[in-house]
Amino acid sequence: MSKVAVSLGSNKGNRYKNLLTSLDLLVSENFDSFKISSIYKTDPVDDEDQPYFYNAVISFETSLSPFDLLSILKQVEVRIGKEKERAKGPRRIDIDILFYDNITFKNENLIIPHPSIQKRLFVLKPLMEIMPFYIHPSLKKSIRELYFEVEDNKTVKYEKPFIKIDKQISEEKGDLKD
């Protein structure tokens, strides 16, 4: 089994529901050993003329290859209703592979580790919750070190715990209001 970390982001529609539904679909794929960060309300990056995001990071174990995993993540995005209006623009869901074990890989469809991890506070902050001592395979620094070195000045504000997981996913009482 390979240990994987993926990021989830949503800034269109019911952000919280989009994240929760994405997680539910991923859990149904029989991945194992889930760890889930809290949800963070974050400023958009690159294209700043759009609504704020809800972001989270999850890690899990899988026997899928990186390409098979990518295929499943893209299928989840389609099921949630991802549509590309413009590059880096608003989206119901965006799911990216951050790490896949300790491999480094690059081709036209997939880069592992994700090339922007060390630049994005909205990724590093939730990673700090669930895997602070993981060593980035290319940069040879822990998530904790990268977190304290990042120069991203965008707002990344804790919203609430994502969910509680037993064998089934159950939503905490209450809901985040958009």
C-alpha positions in Angstrom: 0.0 0.0 0.0 1.2 3.5 -0.8 0.7 6.5 1.3 -0.9 9.5 -0.6 -1.8 13.0 0.3 -4.3 15.0 -1.7 -5.7 18.5 -1.4 -9.4 19.5 -1.8 -10.5 23.0 -2.7 -13.9 24.5 -3.5 -15.1 28.1 -4.0 -18.3 27.6 -6.0 -21.7 26.5 -4.8 -21.9 25.0 -1.3 -18.2 24.7 -0.6 -18.6 22.6 2.5 -20.9 20.1 0.8 -18.6 19.9 -2.2 -15.7 18.9 0.1 -17.8 16.5 2.1 -19.3 14.8 -1.0 -15.8 14.5 -2.5 -14.5 12.9 0.7 -17.5 10.5 0.7 -16.8 9.4 -2.8 -13.1 8.8 -2.0 -14.0 6.8 1.1 -16.3 4.6 -1.1 -13.2 3.7 -3.2 -12.0 1.6 -0.2 -8.9 3.6 0.5 -7.5 2.9 3.9 -6.1 4.8 6.9 -7.7 8.2 6.3 -6.3 11.3 8.0 -8.3 14.5 7.4 -7.3 18.0 8.2 -9.6 20.7 9.3 -11.3 23.0 6.8 -9.7 26.4 6.1 -11.3 29.4 4.6 -8.7 30.8 2.2 -8.1 33.7 -0.2 -7.8 32.8 -3.9 -4.3 32.6 -5.3 -3.2 33.6 -8.8 -6.6 34.7 -10.1 -7.8 36.8 -7.2 -11.0 38.0 -8.7 -13.2 35.2 -7.4 -14.8 34.0 -4.1 -12.9 32.6 -1.2 -12.1 28.8 -1.0 -12.6 26.1 1.5 -9.5 23.9 1.5 -8.5 20.7 3.3 -6.0 17.9 2.9 -6.5 14.2 3.3 -4.0 11.4 3.4 -4.8 7.7 2.9 -3.3 4.4 1.7 -4.0 2.9 -1.7 -2.9 0.1 -3.9 -3.6 2.1 -7.0 -0.9 3.4 -9.3 -0.5 7.2 -9.4 -2.2 7.3 -12.8 -5.1 5.1 -11.6 -5.5 7.4 -8.6 -5.4 10.5 -10.8 -8.2 8.9 -12.9 -10.4 8.4 -9.8 -9.8 11.9 -8.6 -10.8 13.3 -11.9 -13.9 11.2 -11.9 -14.8 12.6 -8.5 -14.3 16.1 -9.8 -16.7 15.4 -12.7 -19.3 13.9 -10.3 -19.2 17.0 -8.1 -19.6 19.2 -11.2 -16.2 20.6 -12.0 -16.2 22.7 -15.1 -13.4 24.8 -16.4 -14.7 28.4 -16.9 -11.2 29.8 -17.0 -7.8 28.6 -15.8 -7.4 29.0 -12.1 -11.0 30.3 -11.9 -13.9 29.4 -9.6 -14.6 25.7 -9.3 -16.9 23.4 -7.3 -14.0 21.1 -6.6 -10.3 20.8 -7.3 -8.5 17.7 -6.1 -4.7 17.5 -6.5 -2.2 14.7 -5.6 0.3 16.3 -3.3 2.5 13.3 -2.5 2.5 9.6 -3.4 4.8 7.8 -1.1 8.3 9.3 -1.6 8.3 9.2 -5.3 9.2 12.0 -7.7 7.7 11.9 -11.1 7.0 14.3 -13.9 5.2 14.0 -17.3 2.7 16.2 -19.2 -0.3 14.8 -17.1 1.1 14.4 -13.6 3.8 15.9 -11.4 4.6 14.3 -8.0 5.1 15.9 -5.6 2.8 18.8 -6.6 5.1 21.6 -7.8 3.5 24.4 -5.7 3.3 22.8 -2.2 6.1 24.9 -0.7 4.6 28.1 -2.1 1.0 27.6 -0.8 0.0 28.3 2.8 -3.5 26.9 2.0 -1.8 23.5 1.4 0.9 23.7 4.0 -1.4 24.6 6.9 -3.7 21.6 6.6 -0.7 19.4 5.9 0.8 20.6 9.2 -2.2 19.1 11.0 -1.9 15.6 9.6 1.7 15.0 8.6 4.0 17.7 9.9 7.1 15.5 9.9 6.7 14.1 6.4 9.9 14.9 4.4 9.2 16.4 1.0 11.0 14.0 -1.4 12.5 16.7 -3.7 13.1 19.5 -1.2 14.3 17.2 1.6 12.5 19.4 4.2 9.7 18.5 6.5 6.2 20.0 6.0 6.9 21.8 9.3 10.0 23.4 7.9 8.3 24.4 4.7 5.3 25.8 6.7 7.6 28.1 8.6 9.5 29.2 5.5 6.6 29.9 3.2 6.3 33.5 2.1 2.6 33.3 1.0 0.8 36.1 2.7 -2.8 35.1 1.7 -5.3 34.6 4.5 -5.8 31.0 5.6 -8.3 30.9 8.5 -9.4 27.9 10.4 -13.1 27.2 9.9 -13.9 24.0 11.8 -13.0 20.3 11.9 -13.9 18.6 8.6 -15.8 15.6 9.9 -15.5 12.6 12.3 -14.8 9.3 10.8 -15.7 5.9 12.2 -16.3 3.2 9.6 -18.8 5.5 8.0 -18.5 9.2 7.5 -20.8 11.3 9.6 -21.2 15.0 9.4 -20.8 17.0 12.6 -23.9 18.8 13.7 -24.2 22.2 12.1 -23.1 23.4 8.7 -20.8 26.1 7.4 -22.9 28.8 5.8 -21.7 30.4 2.6 
